Amino acid sequence: MAIRARRLIIPALGLLALFPPKQAMAVGLVQVYETALANDSAYRAAIHENRAGQELAAIGRSALLPSLSASFSINQNQQDFTRQAINLQRSYESQTATIQLRQPLINLGAFAGYRQGISKTNQSNAEFSNQAQELILRLVGAYINVKYAEDQLVLVTAQRTALEEQRRANERLLEKGEGTKTDALETQARYDLSEAQLLEAQDNLANARYVLASIIGEDVTELDPLSDDFRVKPLQPGRFDDWKEIALEHNPEIATRRHAVDVAREEVSKQQAGHFPRVDAVAAIARNKSDNPLLVGIDALTQSIGVQVSLPLYSGGNVSAMTSQAKSGYKKAKADLETKTNQITVELRKQFNLALTSTSRIAALVKSVDSASFLVEATMKSIKGGVRTNLDFLNAQQRLFEAKRDLAEARYGYLLAYLRLRKAAGIVGISDLHDIAIHFTSSDTSPVSIDVASTTGNKMETANSAITYTSR
């Protein structure tokens, strides 16, 4: 084992992190949010839909307000009549002009429609609030997906570079007759796998950037990196029941369903009003003018004011059927409200647990990265002593990359869980965007460099590069 270990050259690898050149200008969350407000098509559609919804209350109110109408008609009349056994025909022109003012006094359907219009406007406002919060969630999710994809590309590239160096070292030893075919094949297999993983990481990054660009309307290639000084804040409030109470009061999706129940209730009242009389105050002024020679011309002005009562007697069962349909719609709206409330509660519990356990999980993964880093160094030393093999080194290296991947995933996962928790509670706003953006502040922390040497026979060969990493 000692002889075999002396034949191994362990090149210094960019194992523990790969640092790309520092970007000249990186775009932050707040900047892309401001761009998304102007360019996101879903948000623009929500704006126009909400503007349309603002008119629903006015539409409902209009049935309670006075209505003024005017009409004018001009007719050419042909009259046939008999006078003293003589058939006569006369043609003459007549004109009628009318202006009518109608004010509803008792109209239960109109009152229900007015209340329904207010509920529809409130429903539209709640839906717009949900879309505004959804934009923040979609944007942050897309931003984080890009950053996570970039991190994975960095890690996979570092792993590929490390394996390439290891492969070359194995080949050199094999050419000298000091290495083994098994070591070369082990490294080659890992290298081939890293090639496939690199292509996958590149595709994932391209797709993530495309999704982000579809939201903000621009292509962005430089984003603020995740801060090295990443700290999880204590969850406030810390009790799930408090979050549930907030969600029941503020969640816009629940509010939308609640207003939908109000709309359905008023629809029942509006249809039931078809059984009741309608009372209107009516005032009119009419002018009739005729050139009928028998009446020696007419030019009459008529003014009237009064109360008009209309009582529905029978409409073929339409009112009863429409009322029954509206009652079914009302029951459905209440069931939808209950379903949505349960869904939000489940989502709230899920994100609450994720956010609550993130502190301990991230802390454990930080230790895992440190342990994996020490394992790589220890494996190098053990190989020199003939205790470990090339495969042990490859496995230690793989554990390190997996630990760094899991840590990045946990940090991004915490940010999403925190935001989704507040989204489920219905309180996501621009302040949350600023809070999350803090975690993406650029860091000037310099990487730690470790020089690595490996033994070949009795000679010490210095590696071609340094292992560079930053403890996270």
C-alpha positions as CSV (number, residue, x, y, z in Angstrom):
1,M,0.0,0.0,0.0
2,A,2.9,2.4,0.9
3,I,4.6,1.6,-2.5
4,R,1.3,2.3,-4.4
5,A,0.8,5.5,-2.5
6,R,4.2,6.7,-3.4
7,R,3.3,6.2,-7.1
8,L,0.3,8.6,-6.8
9,I,0.6,12.2,-7.6
10,I,-2.1,14.2,-6.0
11,P,-2.3,17.4,-8.0
12,A,-3.4,20.5,-6.2
13,L,-7.0,21.0,-7.3
14,G,-9.5,23.8,-7.3
15,L,-11.5,21.6,-5.0
16,L,-13.1,23.6,-2.4
17,A,-14.5,26.5,-4.6
18,L,-14.0,28.0,-7.9
19,F,-14.1,31.8,-7.9
20,P,-15.0,33.5,-11.2
21,P,-13.6,37.0,-11.9
22,K,-15.4,39.7,-10.0
23,Q,-18.2,41.2,-12.0
24,A,-18.0,44.9,-12.9
25,M,-21.6,45.5,-12.2
26,A,-24.1,43.1,-10.8
27,V,-27.8,43.5,-10.8
28,G,-29.7,43.2,-7.5
29,L,-33.1,42.0,-6.6
30,V,-34.6,45.5,-6.2
31,Q,-33.3,46.6,-9.6
32,V,-34.8,43.6,-11.4
33,Y,-38.1,44.1,-9.4
34,E,-38.4,47.6,-10.7
35,T,-37.8,46.4,-14.2
36,A,-40.4,43.6,-13.8
37,L,-43.0,46.1,-12.6
38,A,-42.9,47.7,-16.1
39,N,-42.3,44.6,-18.2
40,D,-43.9,41.5,-16.7
41,S,-46.9,40.7,-18.9
42,A,-48.8,38.8,-16.1
43,Y,-48.5,41.8,-13.8
44,R,-49.6,44.3,-16.5
45,A,-52.6,42.1,-17.2
46,A,-53.4,42.2,-13.5
47,I,-53.3,46.0,-13.6
48,H,-55.8,46.2,-16.4
49,E,-58.0,43.6,-14.9
50,N,-58.1,45.5,-11.6
51,R,-58.9,48.8,-13.4
52,A,-61.8,47.0,-15.0
53,G,-62.9,45.7,-11.6
54,Q,-63.0,49.2,-10.2
55,E,-66.0,49.9,-12.4
56,L,-68.1,47.0,-11.1
57,A,-69.2,49.0,-8.1
58,A,-70.2,51.9,-10.3
59,I,-72.1,49.5,-12.6
60,G,-74.0,48.2,-9.6
61,R,-74.8,51.6,-8.3
62,S,-76.1,52.9,-11.6
63,A,-79.3,50.8,-11.3
64,L,-80.2,52.9,-8.2
65,L,-79.7,56.3,-9.8
66,P,-82.0,58.2,-12.0
67,S,-82.1,57.4,-15.7
68,L,-82.9,60.0,-18.3
69,S,-84.0,59.1,-21.8
70,A,-85.1,60.9,-24.9
71,S,-86.9,59.7,-28.0
72,F,-88.0,61.3,-31.2
73,S,-90.1,59.8,-34.0
74,I,-91.3,61.1,-37.3
75,N,-93.9,59.2,-39.3
76,Q,-95.6,59.4,-42.7
77,N,-99.2,58.3,-42.2
78,Q,-101.7,57.1,-44.9
79,Q,-105.3,57.3,-43.8
80,D,-108.3,55.7,-45.6
81,F,-111.8,56.6,-44.4
82,T,-115.4,56.8,-45.6
83,R,-117.4,60.0,-45.4
84,Q,-121.0,60.2,-46.7
85,A,-120.5,57.0,-48.8
86,I,-117.4,58.5,-50.3
87,N,-114.0,56.8,-49.8
88,L,-111.3,59.3,-49.1
89,Q,-107.5,59.0,-48.6
90,R,-105.3,61.4,-46.9
91,S,-101.5,61.5,-46.2
92,Y,-100.0,63.5,-43.5
93,E,-96.9,63.7,-41.3
94,S,-96.7,63.3,-37.5
95,Q,-93.9,63.9,-35.1
96,T,-93.5,62.8,-31.5
97,A,-90.7,63.9,-29.1
98,T,-90.5,62.6,-25.5
99,I,-88.1,63.1,-22.6
100,Q,-88.5,60.7,-19.6
101,L,-86.9,60.7,-16.2
102,R,-87.1,57.5,-14.1
103,Q,-86.0,57.1,-10.5
104,P,-86.2,53.7,-8.8
105,L,-87.9,53.9,-5.5
106,I,-88.3,50.2,-4.6
107,N,-86.1,47.8,-6.6
108,L,-84.8,44.9,-4.5
109,G,-82.9,43.5,-7.4
110,A,-81.1,46.8,-8.0
111,F,-80.1,47.1,-4.3
112,A,-78.7,43.5,-4.4
113,G,-76.9,44.4,-7.6
114,Y,-75.3,47.4,-5.9
115,R,-74.1,45.4,-3.0
116,Q,-72.8,42.7,-5.4
117,G,-70.9,45.4,-7.4
118,I,-69.1,46.5,-4.3
119,S,-68.2,42.9,-3.4
120,K,-66.9,42.3,-7.0
121,T,-64.7,45.4,-6.7
122,N,-63.4,44.2,-3.4
123,Q,-62.8,40.8,-5.0
124,S,-60.9,42.4,-7.8
125,N,-58.7,44.3,-5.4
126,A,-57.9,41.2,-3.4
127,E,-57.0,39.4,-6.6
128,F,-54.7,42.2,-7.7
129,S,-53.0,42.2,-4.3
130,N,-52.4,38.4,-4.8
131,Q,-50.9,39.1,-8.2
132,A,-48.6,41.8,-6.9
133,Q,-47.4,39.4,-4.2
134,E,-47.1,36.6,-6.7
135,L,-44.8,38.8,-8.9
136,I,-42.4,39.2,-6.0
137,L,-42.5,35.5,-5.3
138,R,-42.0,34.6,-9.0
139,L,-39.2,37.1,-9.4
140,V,-37.3,36.0,-6.3
141,G,-37.8,32.4,-7.3
142,A,-36.4,33.0,-10.8
143,Y,-33.5,35.1,-9.4
144,I,-32.6,32.4,-6.9
145,N,-32.9,29.7,-9.6
146,V,-30.4,31.6,-11.7
147,K,-28.0,32.0,-8.7
148,Y,-28.3,28.4,-7.7
149,A,-27.7,27.3,-11.3
150,E,-24.6,29.5,-11.4
151,D,-23.4,28.0,-8.2
152,Q,-23.9,24.5,-9.5
153,L,-22.0,25.4,-12.7
154,V,-19.2,26.7,-10.7
155,L,-19.0,23.6,-8.5
156,V,-19.3,21.2,-11.5
157,T,-16.6,23.2,-13.4
158,A,-14.3,23.0,-10.3
159,Q,-15.0,19.3,-10.0
160,R,-14.3,18.7,-13.7
161,T,-11.1,20.7,-13.5
162,A,-10.0,18.8,-10.5
163,L,-10.7,15.5,-12.1
164,E,-8.9,16.5,-15.3
165,E,-5.8,17.3,-13.2
166,Q,-6.1,14.0,-11.4
167,R,-6.6,12.1,-14.7
168,R,-3.4,13.7,-16.2
169,A,-1.5,12.8,-13.1
170,N,-2.7,9.2,-13.3
171,E,-1.7,9.1,-17.0
172,R,1.7,10.4,-16.3
173,L,2.3,7.8,-13.6
174,L,0.9,5.1,-15.8
175,E,3.3,6.1,-18.6
176,K,6.2,5.9,-16.1
177,G,5.1,2.5,-15.0
178,E,4.4,3.8,-11.5
179,G,0.6,4.0,-11.6
180,T,-2.1,1.4,-12.1
181,K,-4.8,1.0,-14.8
182,T,-7.4,0.9,-12.1
183,D,-6.6,4.3,-10.8
184,A,-6.7,5.7,-14.3
185,L,-10.0,4.1,-15.0
186,E,-11.6,5.3,-11.8
187,T,-10.6,8.9,-12.5
188,Q,-11.6,8.7,-16.1
189,A,-15.1,7.4,-15.1
190,R,-15.5,10.3,-12.7
191,Y,-14.3,12.7,-15.3
192,D,-16.7,11.5,-18.0
193,L,-19.6,11.8,-15.5
194,S,-18.5,15.4,-14.7
195,E,-18.6,16.2,-18.4
196,A,-22.2,15.2,-18.5
197,Q,-23.0,17.1,-15.3
198,L,-21.3,20.2,-16.8
199,L,-23.5,20.1,-19.8
200,E,-26.6,19.6,-17.6
201,A,-25.5,22.5,-15.4
202,Q,-25.0,24.8,-18.5
203,D,-28.5,23.9,-19.7
204,N,-30.1,24.5,-16.3
205,L,-28.4,27.9,-16.1
206,A,-29.6,28.9,-19.6
207,N,-33.1,27.9,-18.8
208,A,-33.1,29.7,-15.5
209,R,-31.9,32.9,-17.1
210,Y,-34.6,32.6,-19.8
211,V,-37.3,32.3,-17.1
212,L,-35.9,35.4,-15.3
213,A,-35.7,37.3,-18.6
214,S,-39.3,36.5,-19.4
215,I,-40.3,38.2,-16.1
216,I,-38.2,41.3,-16.3
217,G,-38.2,41.7,-20.1
218,E,-34.4,41.9,-20.3
219,D,-31.5,39.5,-20.5
220,V,-29.4,39.7,-17.3
221,T,-26.1,37.8,-17.0
222,E,-24.7,39.4,-13.9
223,L,-26.6,39.1,-10.6
224,D,-25.5,39.9,-7.1
225,P,-23.9,36.9,-5.5
226,L,-25.0,35.2,-2.3
227,S,-23.2,36.8,0.6
228,D,-20.5,34.7,2.4
229,D,-21.8,36.2,5.7
230,F,-25.1,34.4,5.4
231,R,-27.2,34.4,8.6
232,V,-30.6,33.2,9.2
233,K,-32.8,35.5,11.3
234,P,-35.0,34.2,14.0
235,L,-38.6,33.7,12.7
236,Q,-41.0,36.3,13.9
237,P,-43.6,35.5,15.1
238,G,-42.3,32.2,16.3
239,R,-45.7,30.5,16.8
240,F,-47.6,28.9,14.0
241,D,-50.9,29.9,15.4
242,D,-49.9,33.5,15.1
243,W,-49.0,33.0,11.4
244,K,-52.3,31.3,10.8
245,E,-54.2,34.2,12.4
246,I,-52.4,36.6,10.1
247,A,-53.1,34.5,7.1
248,L,-56.8,34.3,7.8
249,E,-57.0,38.0,8.0
250,H,-54.6,39.1,5.3
251,N,-54.2,36.3,2.7
252,P,-55.5,37.8,-0.6
253,E,-56.5,34.4,-2.0
254,I,-58.7,33.7,1.0
255,A,-60.0,37.3,0.8
256,T,-60.8,36.7,-2.9
257,R,-62.9,33.6,-2.0
258,R,-64.5,35.4,0.8
259,H,-65.7,38.2,-1.5
260,A,-66.8,35.5,-4.0
261,V,-69.1,34.2,-1.3
262,D,-70.5,37.7,-0.9
263,V,-71.0,38.0,-4.6
264,A,-72.9,34.7,-4.7
265,R,-75.0,35.7,-1.7
266,E,-76.1,38.9,-3.5
267,E,-76.8,36.9,-6.6
268,V,-79.4,34.9,-4.7
269,S,-81.0,38.1,-3.4
270,K,-81.0,39.6,-6.9
271,Q,-82.8,36.5,-8.4
272,Q,-85.3,36.3,-5.5
273,A,-86.2,40.0,-6.2
274,G,-87.8,38.8,-9.4
275,H,-90.8,37.8,-7.2
276,F,-91.3,41.3,-5.8
277,P,-92.9,44.4,-7.2
278,R,-90.8,47.3,-8.5
279,V,-91.8,50.9,-7.9
280,D,-90.4,53.8,-9.9
281,A,-91.1,57.5,-9.9
282,V,-91.6,58.6,-13.5
283,A,-91.7,62.2,-15.0
284,A,-92.1,62.8,-18.7
285,I,-92.6,65.6,-21.1
286,A,-93.9,64.9,-24.6
287,R,-94.7,66.9,-27.7
288,N,-97.0,65.6,-30.4
289,K,-97.3,67.4,-33.7
290,S,-99.5,66.2,-36.6
291,D,-100.5,67.6,-40.0
292,N,-103.8,65.7,-40.1
293,P,-106.2,68.0,-41.9
294,L,-109.2,66.5,-40.1
295,L,-107.8,67.8,-36.8
296,V,-106.8,71.1,-38.3
297,G,-103.2,70.3,-37.2
298,I,-102.1,69.3,-33.8
299,D,-99.2,70.7,-31.7
300,A,-99.7,69.4,-28.2
301,L,-97.3,69.5,-25.2
302,T,-98.0,67.0,-22.5
303,Q,-96.3,66.9,-19.1
304,S,-96.7,64.0,-16.6
305,I,-95.4,62.9,-13.3
306,G,-96.3,59.9,-11.3
307,V,-95.5,56.5,-9.7
308,Q,-95.2,53.3,-11.7
309,V,-95.7,50.0,-10.1
310,S,-94.9,46.7,-11.9
311,L,-95.7,43.4,-10.4
312,P,-94.4,40.2,-11.9
313,L,-97.0,37.5,-12.0
314,Y,-95.6,34.6,-13.9
315,S,-92.5,34.2,-16.1
316,G,-92.6,30.5,-17.0
317,G,-90.6,29.4,-13.9
318,N,-87.6,31.5,-14.9
319,V,-87.3,33.3,-11.5
320,S,-87.5,30.1,-9.5
321,A,-85.0,28.3,-11.7
322,M,-82.5,31.3,-11.6
323,T,-82.9,31.5,-7.8
324,S,-82.2,27.8,-7.4
325,Q,-79.2,28.1,-9.6
326,A,-77.9,31.1,-7.6
327,K,-78.3,29.2,-4.3
328,S,-76.2,26.3,-5.7
329,G,-73.6,28.9,-6.7
330,Y,-73.6,30.3,-3.2
331,K,-73.0,26.9,-1.7
332,K,-70.2,26.2,-4.1
333,A,-68.6,29.6,-3.2
334,K,-68.6,28.7,0.5
335,A,-67.1,25.3,-0.3
336,D,-64.4,27.0,-2.4
337,L,-63.6,29.3,0.5
338,E,-63.2,26.4,2.9
339,T,-61.0,24.5,0.4
340,K,-58.7,27.5,-0.2
341,T,-58.4,28.2,3.5
342,N,-57.3,24.6,4.1
343,Q,-54.8,24.8,1.2
344,I,-53.3,28.0,2.6
345,T,-53.1,26.5,6.1
346,V,-51.3,23.5,4.8
347,E,-48.9,25.6,2.7
348,L,-48.4,27.9,5.7
349,R,-47.5,25.0,8.0
350,K,-45.1,23.6,5.4
351,Q,-43.2,26.8,4.8
352,F,-43.2,27.6,8.6
353,N,-41.5,24.3,9.3
354,L,-39.0,24.8,6.6
355,A,-38.1,28.3,7.7
356,L,-38.0,27.2,11.4
357,T,-35.6,24.3,10.8
358,S,-33.4,26.2,8.3
359,T,-31.2,27.6,11.1
360,S,-30.1,24.2,12.4
361,R,-30.0,22.7,8.9
362,I,-27.7,25.4,7.5
363,A,-25.5,25.2,10.6
364,A,-25.2,21.5,10.2
365,L,-24.3,21.8,6.5
366,V,-21.7,24.4,7.2
367,K,-20.0,21.9,9.5
368,S,-20.5,19.3,6.8
369,V,-18.6,21.4,4.3
370,D,-15.8,22.0,6.8
371,S,-15.6,18.3,7.6
372,A,-15.5,17.4,4.0
373,S,-12.7,19.9,3.4
374,F,-10.7,18.4,6.2
375,L,-11.4,14.9,4.9
376,V,-9.9,15.9,1.5
377,E,-6.8,17.1,3.2
378,A,-6.6,14.1,5.5
379,T,-7.1,11.8,2.6
380,M,-4.1,13.4,0.8
381,K,-1.9,12.9,3.8
382,S,-3.1,9.3,4.2
383,I,-2.3,8.6,0.6
384,K,1.2,9.8,1.2
385,G,1.4,7.4,4.1
386,G,0.1,4.5,2.1
387,V,-3.1,4.2,4.0
388,R,-5.6,5.6,1.4
389,T,-6.0,5.1,-2.3
390,N,-6.9,7.1,-5.4
391,L,-10.5,6.0,-5.0
392,D,-10.6,7.2,-1.5
393,F,-9.5,10.6,-2.7
394,L,-12.1,10.7,-5.4
395,N,-14.8,9.8,-2.9
396,A,-13.6,12.5,-0.5
397,Q,-13.6,15.0,-3.3
398,Q,-17.1,14.0,-4.3
399,R,-18.4,14.4,-0.7
400,L,-17.0,17.9,-0.6
401,F,-18.8,19.0,-3.8
402,E,-22.0,17.4,-2.6
403,A,-21.7,19.2,0.8
404,K,-21.2,22.5,-0.9
405,R,-24.1,21.9,-3.2
406,D,-26.4,20.9,-0.3
407,L,-25.4,24.0,1.6
408,A,-26.2,26.3,-1.3
409,E,-29.5,24.6,-1.8
410,A,-30.3,25.0,1.9
411,R,-29.5,28.7,1.9
412,Y,-31.6,29.4,-1.2
413,G,-34.3,27.1,0.2
414,Y,-34.5,29.1,3.3
415,L,-34.9,32.4,1.4
416,L,-37.7,30.8,-0.6
417,A,-39.4,29.3,2.4
418,Y,-39.3,32.6,4.3
419,L,-40.8,34.4,1.3
420,R,-43.4,31.7,0.7
421,L,-44.4,31.8,4.4
422,R,-45.0,35.5,4.2
423,K,-46.9,35.0,0.9
424,A,-49.1,32.4,2.5
425,A,-49.7,34.8,5.3
426,G,-50.6,37.5,2.7
427,I,-48.0,40.1,3.9
428,V,-45.3,40.0,1.2
429,G,-44.2,43.5,0.2
430,I,-41.2,45.5,-1.0
431,S,-39.7,45.4,2.5
432,D,-39.3,41.7,2.2
433,L,-37.5,42.1,-1.1
434,H,-35.0,44.4,0.6
435,D,-34.6,41.9,3.5
436,I,-33.8,39.1,1.0
437,A,-31.6,41.4,-1.1
438,I,-29.3,41.8,1.9
439,H,-28.3,38.2,1.6
440,F,-27.0,38.8,-1.9
441,T,-24.6,41.6,-1.0
442,S,-21.3,41.1,-2.7
443,S,-18.5,39.9,-0.5
444,D,-14.8,41.0,-0.7
445,T,-13.6,38.0,1.4
446,S,-10.3,36.8,-0.1
447,P,-10.1,33.0,-0.7
448,V,-7.8,30.9,1.4
449,S,-5.0,29.3,-0.6
450,I,-3.3,26.0,0.5
451,D,-0.2,24.7,-1.2
452,V,-0.3,20.9,-1.6
453,A,2.6,18.7,-2.3
454,S,2.7,15.0,-3.0
455,T,5.4,12.3,-2.9
456,T,6.8,10.4,-5.8
457,G,9.4,7.9,-4.6
458,N,11.7,9.9,-2.4
459,K,11.1,13.2,-4.2
460,M,8.6,15.9,-3.2
461,E,6.7,17.3,-6.2
462,T,4.9,20.6,-5.7
463,A,1.5,20.8,-7.3
464,N,0.8,23.0,-10.3
465,S,-1.9,25.0,-8.6
466,A,-3.4,25.7,-5.2
467,I,-6.6,24.5,-3.6
468,T,-8.7,27.6,-3.2
469,Y,-11.8,27.8,-1.0
470,T,-13.8,30.0,1.2
471,S,-15.4,28.5,4.3
472,R,-19.1,29.1,4.1
